[in-house]
Each structure stands twice: as C-alpha cells, then as structure tokens.
C-alpha cells in the first residue's frame, strides 16, 4: 500500500527531526501505533503526529489533507501545528498564547446556539454495516439540531475550522 508507505516515511522523517531536537521526549505516531497498537500518553513531554490526515482525500487529489503535530506536557496539549501543504495553510496554537493561521490570529467561533452552528464530523473508514449504521444514525440525529453538517475528510482541518 503506497499511501501507508508514504505515511510511515513522513512519520519517520518528522520523528527523526524531532528526536534530534528533543532527544528525551516521547513520541506517538498514527502509523507506529497502527503497526504495534501501543500508544501510552505519559506525563513526559510527548509529540503526537499524524503524518497524513485525510489519506482518502490525498489518494483522490482532493486538497483537504494535512500534517498534524502536537506536543503534550504532563498530558496537557501545549503546542499544535496543522499544515496543509496543498493550500499553504499553517495553523499553529500554543497554550496561553492563542491560535494562528499563517501567522495571523484566529479565534473560536462565538456562535453558541447549536441550531445556528455547522457541525464537522466524519463517518470513519470502516465500511461494515454496524459501523455505518451507527455513524449515519448519529449524524441523522444531529441534522435536526444544527444548521448543517460538513465532512471534509480531515479531522485535524475540521478542528482548525472551529
């Protein structure tokens, strides 16, 4: 599977660079975790990486893909970086310092009425009947409570859109 190979190669590249800069830190990667099934978050500074969020979009040439990197310290998210290289969008956030898009400050939507909100969700990648039924039932139940639903195919970019 070429995409899995690409994911793993990107994850290795990111981890190797971070390990040079932060040799005592821990690392959790989507591809590493998928391969071995182990991902323990400790109080140690820990980098968490998804080297290619939006894999299906990537395969189909749809531009909503990104690299997602986060740092937790004491199990608390401290730094986050989401980069969409196709659209040249760099989202960054530092605890207590704010969030930015390409260096410009951004903020969370002030909308508090659910009926006026856009809901970002994903159906997941599993295609068995039980999983799809549960996913579509959840989405159907929310359709009556929100303005609209979006499924971009990239969880990290969905979160950046809040």
N, CA and C atoms as an extended XYZ file, in Angstrom:
486
Properties=species:S:1:pos:R:3:atomname:S:1:resname:S:1:resid:I:1 pbc="F F F"
N         0.847       -1.186        0.000 N   UNK     1
C         0.000        0.000        0.000 CA  UNK     1
C         0.889        1.244        0.000 C   UNK     1
N         0.889        1.956       -1.114 N   UNK     2
C         1.773        3.107       -1.288 CA  UNK     2
C         1.505        4.201       -0.259 C   UNK     2
N         0.223        4.469        0.040 N   UNK     3
C        -0.085        5.547        0.974 CA  UNK     3
C         0.428        5.215        2.364 C   UNK     3
N         0.264        3.978        2.796 N   UNK     4
C         0.785        3.581        4.100 CA  UNK     4
C         2.301        3.753        4.123 C   UNK     4
N         2.975        3.392        3.043 N   UNK     5
C         4.420        3.588        2.957 CA  UNK     5
C         4.767        5.070        3.022 C   UNK     5
N         3.992        5.899        2.335 N   UNK     6
C         4.210        7.345        2.359 CA  UNK     6
C         3.955        7.892        3.758 C   UNK     6
N         2.850        7.467        4.389 N   UNK     7
C         2.537        7.883        5.761 CA  UNK     7
C         3.701        7.564        6.693 C   UNK     7
N         4.171        6.328        6.624 N   UNK     8
C         5.239        5.870        7.517 CA  UNK     8
C         6.532        6.633        7.248 C   UNK     8
N         6.865        6.847        5.986 N   UNK     9
C         8.079        7.582        5.639 CA  UNK     9
C         8.010        9.018        6.170 C   UNK     9
N         6.850        9.654        6.043 N   UNK    10
C         6.672       11.018        6.555 CA  UNK    10
C         6.769       11.041        8.079 C   UNK    10
N         6.136       10.071        8.719 N   UNK    11
C         6.204        9.991       10.177 CA  UNK    11
C         7.652        9.809       10.633 C   UNK    11
N         8.390        8.920        9.978 N   UNK    12
C         9.798        8.698       10.322 CA  UNK    12
C        10.605        9.979       10.158 C   UNK    12
N        10.386       10.700        9.076 N   UNK    13
C        11.093       11.948        8.818 CA  UNK    13
C        10.825       12.967        9.930 C   UNK    13
N         9.558       13.116       10.290 N   UNK    14
C         9.180       14.065       11.342 CA  UNK    14
C         9.781       13.642       12.673 C   UNK    14
N         9.622       12.366       13.040 N   UNK    15
C        10.153       11.886       14.314 CA  UNK    15
C        11.670       12.010       14.379 C   UNK    15
N        12.367       11.665       13.294 N   UNK    16
C        13.831       11.770       13.299 CA  UNK    16
C        14.282       13.198       13.549 C   UNK    16
N        13.604       14.160       12.938 N   UNK    17
C        13.958       15.566       13.158 CA  UNK    17
C        13.668       15.977       14.605 C   UNK    17
N        12.486       15.633       15.097 N   UNK    18
C        12.128       15.995       16.471 CA  UNK    18
C        13.054       15.328       17.490 C   UNK    18
N        13.430       14.080       17.236 N   UNK    19
C        14.332       13.369       18.155 CA  UNK    19
C        15.702       14.028       18.216 C   UNK    19
N        16.147       14.600       17.107 N   UNK    20
C        17.421       15.327       17.117 CA  UNK    20
C        17.319       16.573       17.992 C   UNK    20
N        16.180       17.245       17.924 N   UNK    21
C        15.983       18.476       18.695 CA  UNK    21
C        15.594       18.195       20.148 C   UNK    21
N        14.860       17.116       20.382 N   UNK    22
C        14.320       16.804       21.710 CA  UNK    22
C        14.553       15.324       22.030 C   UNK    22
N        15.784       14.931       22.270 N   UNK    23
C        16.097       13.500       22.428 CA  UNK    23
C        15.459       12.824       23.637 C   UNK    23
N        15.036       13.580       24.639 N   UNK    24
C        14.439       12.960       25.835 CA  UNK    24
C        12.922       12.863       25.765 C   UNK    24
N        12.323       13.426       24.731 N   UNK    25
C        10.864       13.415       24.611 CA  UNK    25
C        10.359       12.055       24.124 C   UNK    25
N         9.075       11.798       24.354 N   UNK    26
C         8.392       10.590       23.879 CA  UNK    26
C         7.683       10.921       22.561 C   UNK    26
N         7.296        9.853       21.844 N   UNK    27
C         6.674       10.038       20.532 CA  UNK    27
C         5.544        9.035       20.329 C   UNK    27
N         4.416        9.539       19.813 N   UNK    28
C         3.290        8.687       19.432 CA  UNK    28
C         2.925        9.068       17.999 C   UNK    28
N         2.909        8.074       17.123 N   UNK    29
C         2.580        8.340       15.734 CA  UNK    29
C         1.441        7.474       15.276 C   UNK    29
N         0.609        8.020       14.401 N   UNK    30
C        -0.531        7.251       13.902 CA  UNK    30
C        -0.061        5.962       13.241 C   UNK    30
N         0.977        6.057       12.437 N   UNK    31
C         1.436        4.868       11.724 CA  UNK    31
C         2.123        3.878       12.661 C   UNK    31
N         2.934        4.367       13.573 N   UNK    32
C         3.602        3.495       14.536 CA  UNK    32
C         2.581        2.795       15.417 C   UNK    32
N         1.606        3.556       15.887 N   UNK    33
C         0.559        2.998       16.742 CA  UNK    33
C        -0.275        1.987       15.969 C   UNK    33
N        -0.583        2.284       14.706 N   UNK    34
C        -1.363        1.347       13.886 CA  UNK    34
C        -0.618        0.033       13.712 C   UNK    34
N         0.710        0.114       13.597 N   UNK    35
C         1.511       -1.089       13.382 CA  UNK    35
C         1.629       -1.949       14.635 C   UNK    35
N         1.794       -1.304       15.797 N   UNK    36
C         2.044       -2.086       17.011 CA  UNK    36
C         0.909       -2.008       18.028 C   UNK    36
N        -0.021       -1.079       17.842 N   UNK    37
C        -1.168       -0.982       18.734 CA  UNK    37
C        -0.876       -0.394       20.099 C   UNK    37
N         0.289        0.214       20.285 N   UNK    38
C         0.662        0.761       21.585 CA  UNK    38
C         0.783        2.275       21.472 C   UNK    38
N         0.090        2.972       22.365 N   UNK    39
C         0.216        4.434       22.415 CA  UNK    39
C        -0.105        4.898       23.825 C   UNK    39
N         0.904        4.941       24.638 N   UNK    40
C         0.710        5.338       26.024 CA  UNK    40
C         1.117        6.790       26.202 C   UNK    40
N         0.163        7.609       26.622 N   UNK    41
C         0.450        9.006       26.905 CA  UNK    41
C         0.857        9.102       28.368 C   UNK    41
N         2.062        9.611       28.611 N   UNK    42
C         2.579        9.742       29.967 CA  UNK    42
C         2.691       11.225       30.313 C   UNK    42
N         3.220       11.519       31.474 N   UNK    43
C         3.448       12.908       31.870 CA  UNK    43
C         4.674       13.513       31.192 C   UNK    43
N         5.482       12.657       30.569 N   UNK    44
C         6.676       13.131       29.860 CA  UNK    44
C         6.247       13.972       28.653 C   UNK    44
N         7.070       14.943       28.248 N   UNK    45
C         6.767       15.658       27.004 CA  UNK    45
C         6.634       14.643       25.865 C   UNK    45
N         5.506       14.711       25.161 N   UNK    46
C         5.202       13.710       24.137 CA  UNK    46
C         4.712       14.393       22.862 C   UNK    46
N         5.368       14.056       21.764 N   UNK    47
C         4.947       14.528       20.453 CA  UNK    47
C         3.981       13.512       19.853 C   UNK    47
N         2.860       14.000       19.329 N   UNK    48
C         1.847       13.143       18.710 CA  UNK    48
C         1.704       13.594       17.260 C   UNK    48
N         1.869       12.646       16.334 N   UNK    49
C         1.947       13.006       14.912 CA  UNK    49
C         0.987       12.166       14.080 C   UNK    49
N         0.236       12.849       13.234 N   UNK    50
C        -0.476       12.195       12.133 CA  UNK    50
C         0.163       12.753       10.865 C   UNK    50
N         0.991       11.956       10.199 N   UNK    51
C         1.755       12.481        9.065 CA  UNK    51
C         0.933       12.783        7.816 C   UNK    51
N        -0.247       12.185        7.718 N   UNK    52
C        -1.099       12.435        6.558 CA  UNK    52
C        -2.558       12.261        6.976 C   UNK    52
N        -3.144       13.333        7.475 N   UNK    53
C        -4.556       13.323        7.844 CA  UNK    53
C        -5.357       13.661        6.595 C   UNK    53
N        -6.308       12.823        6.263 N   UNK    54
C        -7.063       12.996        5.030 CA  UNK    54
C        -6.495       12.124        3.926 C   UNK    54
N        -6.121       10.908        4.273 N   UNK    55
C        -5.485        9.995        3.321 CA  UNK    55
C        -6.361        9.756        2.095 C   UNK    55
N        -7.656        9.526        2.297 N   UNK    56
C        -8.550        9.288        1.160 CA  UNK    56
C        -8.600       10.516        0.255 C   UNK    56
N        -8.645       11.709        0.853 N   UNK    57
C        -8.592       12.937        0.049 CA  UNK    57
C        -7.305       12.980       -0.772 C   UNK    57
N        -6.190       12.640       -0.128 N   UNK    58
C        -4.886       12.636       -0.792 CA  UNK    58
C        -4.887       11.704       -2.005 C   UNK    58
N        -5.401       10.496       -1.818 N   UNK    59
C        -5.443        9.498       -2.887 CA  UNK    59
C        -6.272        9.999       -4.070 C   UNK    59
N        -7.333       10.750       -3.777 N   UNK    60
C        -8.234       11.221       -4.826 CA  UNK    60
C        -7.901       12.629       -5.327 C   UNK    60
N        -6.784       13.189       -4.856 N   UNK    61
C        -6.379       14.510       -5.328 CA  UNK    61
C        -7.213       15.646       -4.779 C   UNK    61
N        -7.938       15.411       -3.679 N   UNK    62
C        -8.746       16.459       -3.048 CA  UNK    62
C        -7.849       17.213       -2.068 C   UNK    62
N        -7.846       18.543       -2.072 N   UNK    63
C        -6.815       19.304       -1.361 CA  UNK    63
C        -6.929       19.378        0.165 C   UNK    63
N        -7.938       18.782        0.768 N   UNK    64
C        -8.064       18.867        2.231 CA  UNK    64
C        -7.290       17.730        2.893 C   UNK    64
N        -5.984       17.915        2.963 N   UNK    65
C        -5.067       16.981        3.614 CA  UNK    65
C        -4.107       17.811        4.461 C   UNK    65
N        -3.533       17.172        5.474 N   UNK    66
C        -2.607       17.930        6.306 CA  UNK    66
C        -1.682       17.016        7.096 C   UNK    66
N        -0.673       17.645        7.639 N   UNK    67
C         0.226       17.035        8.608 CA  UNK    67
C        -0.181       17.642        9.952 C   UNK    67
N        -0.363       16.795       10.946 N   UNK    68
C        -0.802       17.269       12.259 CA  UNK    68
C         0.216       16.844       13.313 C   UNK    68
N         0.726       17.829       14.053 N   UNK    69
C         1.732       17.568       15.080 CA  UNK    69
C         1.310       18.295       16.363 C   UNK    69
N         1.334       17.565       17.456 N   UNK    70
C         1.013       18.169       18.737 CA  UNK    70
C         2.029       17.787       19.793 C   UNK    70
N         2.180       18.631       20.791 N   UNK    71
C         3.057       18.359       21.924 CA  UNK    71
C         2.239       18.438       23.202 C   UNK    71
N         2.306       17.366       23.998 N   UNK    72
C         1.683       17.396       25.313 CA  UNK    72
C         2.787       17.400       26.368 C   UNK    72
N         2.536       18.106       27.440 N   UNK    73
C         3.430       18.101       28.593 CA  UNK    73
C         2.555       17.864       29.809 C   UNK    73
N         2.870       16.815       30.570 N   UNK    74
C         2.010       16.455       31.699 CA  UNK    74
C         0.619       16.062       31.231 C   UNK    74
N         0.528       15.455       30.053 N   UNK    75
C        -0.725       15.025       29.422 CA  UNK    75
C        -1.617       16.183       29.004 C   UNK    75
N        -1.079       17.403       29.010 N   UNK    76
C        -1.842       18.593       28.624 CA  UNK    76
C        -1.379       19.058       27.243 C   UNK    76
N        -2.307       19.192       26.277 N   UNK    77
C        -1.912       19.730       24.967 CA  UNK    77
C        -1.313       21.123       25.138 C   UNK    77
N        -0.113       21.304       24.617 N   UNK    78
C         0.630       22.547       24.831 CA  UNK    78
C         0.896       23.293       23.529 C   UNK    78
N         1.251       22.549       22.479 N   UNK    79
C         1.551       23.136       21.173 CA  UNK    79
C         0.854       22.287       20.113 C   UNK    79
N         0.293       22.943       19.118 N   UNK    80
C        -0.311       22.226       17.997 CA  UNK    80
C         0.050       22.896       16.685 C   UNK    80
N         0.329       22.069       15.687 N   UNK    81
C         0.637       22.561       14.341 CA  UNK    81
C        -0.109       21.685       13.349 C   UNK    81
N        -0.851       22.319       12.461 N   UNK    82
C        -1.543       21.615       11.378 CA  UNK    82
C        -1.175       22.342       10.086 C   UNK    82
N        -0.591       21.593        9.159 N   UNK    83
C        -0.141       22.213        7.911 CA  UNK    83
C        -0.759       21.518        6.709 C   UNK    83
N        -1.445       22.306        5.882 N   UNK    84
C        -1.979       21.821        4.613 CA  UNK    84
C        -1.043       22.342        3.520 C   UNK    84
N        -0.133       21.472        3.029 N   UNK    85
C         0.849       21.935        2.043 CA  UNK    85
C         0.246       22.272        0.680 C   UNK    85
N        -0.903       21.722        0.377 N   UNK    86
C        -1.530       21.987       -0.923 CA  UNK    86
C        -2.125       23.388       -0.949 C   UNK    86
N        -2.804       23.770        0.138 N   UNK    87
C        -3.429       25.086        0.205 CA  UNK    87
C        -2.534       26.116        0.909 C   UNK    87
N        -1.344       25.664        1.319 N   UNK    88
C        -0.376       26.525        2.013 CA  UNK    88
C        -0.991       27.207        3.224 C   UNK    88
N        -1.676       26.413        4.051 N   UNK    89
C        -2.261       26.914        5.287 CA  UNK    89
C        -1.536       26.282        6.473 C   UNK    89
N        -1.010       27.137        7.347 N   UNK    90
C        -0.324       26.686        8.545 CA  UNK    90
C        -1.078       27.186        9.766 C   UNK    90
N        -1.716       26.248       10.466 N   UNK    91
C        -2.420       26.556       11.708 CA  UNK    91
C        -1.479       26.236       12.860 C   UNK    91
N        -1.323       27.163       13.785 N   UNK    92
C        -0.490       26.927       14.965 CA  UNK    92
C        -1.235       27.394       16.202 C   UNK    92
N        -0.926       26.752       17.299 N   UNK    93
C        -1.506       27.160       18.567 CA  UNK    93
C        -0.565       26.805       19.701 C   UNK    93
N        -0.484       27.698       20.672 N   UNK    94
C         0.327       27.474       21.861 CA  UNK    94
C        -0.545       27.810       23.059 C   UNK    94
N        -0.551       26.893       24.027 N   UNK    95
C        -1.378       27.094       25.211 CA  UNK    95
C        -1.070       28.459       25.837 C   UNK    95
N        -2.110       29.252       26.025 N   UNK    96
C        -1.979       30.563       26.642 CA  UNK    96
C        -1.517       31.669       25.708 C   UNK    96
N        -1.212       31.331       24.457 N   UNK    97
C        -0.700       32.331       23.508 CA  UNK    97
C        -1.636       32.559       22.326 C   UNK    97
N        -2.633       31.691       22.154 N   UNK    98
C        -3.579       31.863       21.062 CA  UNK    98
C        -3.328       30.926       19.898 C   UNK    98
N        -4.149       31.117       18.872 N   UNK    99
C        -4.086       30.305       17.661 CA  UNK    99
C        -3.904       31.228       16.465 C   UNK    99
N        -3.245       30.677       15.425 N   UNK   100
C        -2.892       31.493       14.275 CA  UNK   100
C        -3.058       30.699       12.982 C   UNK   100
N        -3.389       31.410       11.924 N   UNK   101
C        -3.416       30.858       10.571 CA  UNK   101
C        -2.441       31.679        9.750 C   UNK   101
N        -1.380       31.031        9.294 N   UNK   102
C        -0.316       31.706        8.542 CA  UNK   102
C         0.185       32.952        9.276 C   UNK   102
N         0.288       32.841       10.603 N   UNK   103
C         0.822       33.924       11.428 CA  UNK   103
C        -0.192       34.957       11.870 C   UNK   103
N        -1.408       34.884       11.348 N   UNK   104
C        -2.454       35.838       11.721 CA  UNK   104
C        -3.346       35.238       12.799 C   UNK   104
N        -3.673       36.019       13.838 N   UNK   105
C        -4.503       35.482       14.926 CA  UNK   105
C        -5.875       35.028       14.424 C   UNK   105
N        -6.338       33.914       14.958 N   UNK   106
C        -7.684       33.417       14.689 CA  UNK   106
C        -8.335       33.118       16.037 C   UNK   106
N        -9.648       32.991       16.036 N   UNK   107
C       -10.319       32.677       17.287 CA  UNK   107
C       -11.465       31.707       17.028 C   UNK   107
N       -11.894       31.078       18.082 N   UNK   108
C       -13.009       30.145       18.020 CA  UNK   108
C       -14.286       30.918       17.716 C   UNK   108
N       -15.187       30.307       16.976 N   UNK   109
C       -16.470       30.926       16.680 CA  UNK   109
C       -17.187       31.310       17.966 C   UNK   109
N       -17.844       32.431       17.957 N   UNK   110
C       -18.606       32.872       19.133 CA  UNK   110
C       -20.032       32.319       19.121 C   UNK   110
N       -20.387       31.587       18.069 N   UNK   111
C       -21.743       31.044       17.959 CA  UNK   111
C       -21.992       30.037       19.086 C   UNK   111
N       -23.047       30.258       19.844 N   UNK   112
C       -23.344       29.367       20.971 CA  UNK   112
C       -24.669       28.630       20.811 C   UNK   112
N       -25.459       29.008       19.822 N   UNK   113
C       -26.722       28.317       19.587 CA  UNK   113
C       -26.484       27.174       18.604 C   UNK   113
N       -26.687       25.956       19.067 N   UNK   114
C       -26.421       24.779       18.248 CA  UNK   114
C       -27.173       24.835       16.923 C   UNK   114
N       -28.389       25.318       16.927 N   UNK   115
C       -29.215       25.357       15.721 CA  UNK   115
C       -28.617       26.270       14.644 C   UNK   115
N       -27.708       27.164       15.021 N   UNK   116
C       -27.067       28.062       14.063 CA  UNK   116
C       -25.646       27.626       13.700 C   UNK   116
N       -25.233       26.496       14.207 N   UNK   117
C       -23.853       26.031       14.013 CA  UNK   117
C       -23.710       25.059       12.850 C   UNK   117
N       -22.508       25.040       12.296 N   UNK   118
C       -22.106       23.993       11.365 CA  UNK   118
C       -21.439       22.910       12.191 C   UNK   118
N       -21.775       21.676       11.920 N   UNK   119
C       -21.181       20.547       12.626 CA  UNK   119
C       -20.187       19.865       11.697 C   UNK   119
N       -18.963       19.711       12.171 N   UNK   120
C       -17.950       18.970       11.411 CA  UNK   120
C       -17.817       17.592       12.038 C   UNK   120
N       -17.960       16.572       11.224 N   UNK   121
C       -17.856       15.196       11.700 CA  UNK   121
C       -17.279       14.339       10.588 C   UNK   121
N       -17.007       13.101       10.899 N   UNK   122
C       -16.532       12.159        9.893 CA  UNK   122
C       -17.268       10.840       10.089 C   UNK   122
N       -17.443       10.116        9.018 N   UNK   123
C       -18.114        8.816        9.086 CA  UNK   123
C       -17.130        7.698        9.393 C   UNK   123
N       -15.835        7.983        9.321 N   UNK   124
C       -14.832        6.957        9.572 CA  UNK   124
C       -14.521        6.172        8.310 C   UNK   124
N       -13.610        5.242        8.443 N   UNK   125
C       -13.170        4.478        7.272 CA  UNK   125
C       -13.715        3.060        7.239 C   UNK   125
N       -14.259        2.584        8.344 N   UNK   126
C       -14.810        1.225        8.359 CA  UNK   126
C       -16.114        1.207        7.585 C   UNK   126
N       -16.311        0.165        6.796 N   UNK   127
C       -17.493        0.089        5.951 CA  UNK   127
C       -18.372       -1.119        6.260 C   UNK   127
N       -18.262       -1.668        7.475 N   UNK   128
C       -19.177       -2.750        7.846 CA  UNK   128
C       -20.525       -2.134        8.221 C   UNK   128
N       -21.569       -2.915        8.098 N   UNK   129
C       -22.927       -2.410        8.290 CA  UNK   129
C       -23.150       -1.808        9.674 C   UNK   129
N       -22.693       -2.468       10.715 N   UNK   130
C       -22.914       -1.985       12.082 CA  UNK   130
C       -22.266       -0.614       12.290 C   UNK   130
N       -21.036       -0.450       11.823 N   UNK   131
C       -20.346        0.828       11.983 CA  UNK   131
C       -21.028        1.921       11.184 C   UNK   131
N       -21.377        1.625        9.929 N   UNK   132
C       -22.049        2.630        9.099 CA  UNK   132
C       -23.419        2.996        9.647 C   UNK   132
N       -24.174        2.012       10.128 N   UNK   133
C       -25.481        2.303       10.720 CA  UNK   133
C       -25.342        3.215       11.926 C   UNK   133
N       -24.383        2.916       12.799 N   UNK   134
C       -24.187        3.739       13.997 CA  UNK   134
C       -23.778        5.157       13.616 C   UNK   134
N       -22.882        5.267       12.650 N   UNK   135
C       -22.401        6.573       12.210 CA  UNK   135
C       -23.524        7.392       11.575 C   UNK   135
N       -24.266        6.791       10.662 N   UNK   136
C       -25.342        7.540        9.992 CA  UNK   136
C       -26.486        7.857       10.958 C   UNK   136
N       -26.762        6.971       11.902 N   UNK   137
C       -27.792        7.265       12.907 CA  UNK   137
C       -27.387        8.468       13.748 C   UNK   137
N       -26.121        8.532       14.135 N   UNK   138
C       -25.627        9.655       14.931 CA  UNK   138
C       -25.752       10.954       14.136 C   UNK   138
N       -25.357       10.903       12.873 N   UNK   139
C       -25.432       12.101       12.031 CA  UNK   139
C       -26.888       12.511       11.807 C   UNK   139
N       -27.756       11.541       11.521 N   UNK   140
C       -29.181       11.858       11.316 CA  UNK   140
C       -29.784       12.518       12.552 C   UNK   140
N       -29.430       12.034       13.734 N   UNK   141
C       -29.996       12.614       14.958 CA  UNK   141
C       -29.549       14.057       15.149 C   UNK   141
N       -28.386       14.406       14.630 N   UNK   142
C       -27.866       15.769       14.774 CA  UNK   142
C       -28.378       16.719       13.698 C   UNK   142
N       -28.793       16.190       12.555 N   UNK   143
C       -29.243       17.040       11.457 CA  UNK   143
C       -30.397       17.964       11.852 C   UNK   143
N       -31.215       17.534       12.777 N   UNK   144
C       -32.362       18.338       13.207 CA  UNK   144
C       -31.961       19.403       14.223 C   UNK   144
N       -30.730       19.340       14.717 N   UNK   145
C       -30.304       20.227       15.800 CA  UNK   145
C       -29.281       21.271       15.368 C   UNK   145
N       -28.749       21.156       14.154 N   UNK   146
C       -27.705       22.075       13.686 CA  UNK   146
C       -28.101       22.681       12.344 C   UNK   146
N       -27.401       23.740       11.960 N   UNK   147
C       -27.687       24.364       10.667 CA  UNK   147
C       -27.309       23.441        9.513 C   UNK   147
N       -26.112       22.833        9.629 N   UNK   148
C       -25.654       21.966        8.550 CA  UNK   148
C       -24.507       21.086        9.052 C   UNK   148
N       -24.207       20.053        8.283 N   UNK   149
C       -23.144       19.117        8.634 CA  UNK   149
C       -22.098       19.114        7.522 C   UNK   149
N       -20.844       19.102        7.930 N   UNK   150
C       -19.725       19.035        6.984 CA  UNK   150
C       -18.891       17.797        7.278 C   UNK   150
N       -18.440       17.128        6.224 N   UNK   151
C       -17.493       16.021        6.330 CA  UNK   151
C       -16.378       16.297        5.336 C   UNK   151
N       -15.287       16.862        5.821 N   UNK   152
C       -14.195       17.271        4.931 CA  UNK   152
C       -13.245       16.134        4.600 C   UNK   152
N       -13.221       15.108        5.445 N   UNK   153
C       -12.273       14.023        5.247 CA  UNK   153
C       -10.968       14.223        5.994 C   UNK   153
N       -10.861       15.314        6.748 N   UNK   154
C        -9.659       15.591        7.540 CA  UNK   154
C       -10.071       16.051        8.930 C   UNK   154
N        -9.893       15.189        9.910 N   UNK   155
C       -10.287       15.527       11.280 CA  UNK   155
C        -9.546       16.759       11.794 C   UNK   155
N        -8.238       16.829       11.535 N   UNK   156
C        -7.447       17.954       12.037 CA  UNK   156
C        -7.906       19.274       11.416 C   UNK   156
N        -8.175       19.278       10.111 N   UNK   157
C        -8.648       20.512        9.480 CA  UNK   157
C       -10.048       20.866        9.960 C   UNK   157
N       -10.876       19.848       10.259 N   UNK   158
C       -12.186       20.130       10.853 CA  UNK   158
C       -12.009       20.915       12.149 C   UNK   158
N       -11.087       20.462       12.998 N   UNK   159
C       -10.861       21.141       14.275 CA  UNK   159
C       -10.328       22.557       14.067 C   UNK   159
N        -9.514       22.753       13.057 N   UNK   160
C        -8.997       24.095       12.778 CA  UNK   160
C       -10.105       25.044       12.337 C   UNK   160
N       -11.184       24.501       11.807 N   UNK   161
C       -12.296       25.323       11.332 CA  UNK   161
C       -13.254       25.767       12.419 C   UNK   161
N       -13.040       25.316       13.622 N   UNK   162
C       -13.933       25.694       14.721 CA  UNK   162
C       -13.754       27.159       14.991 C   UNK   162
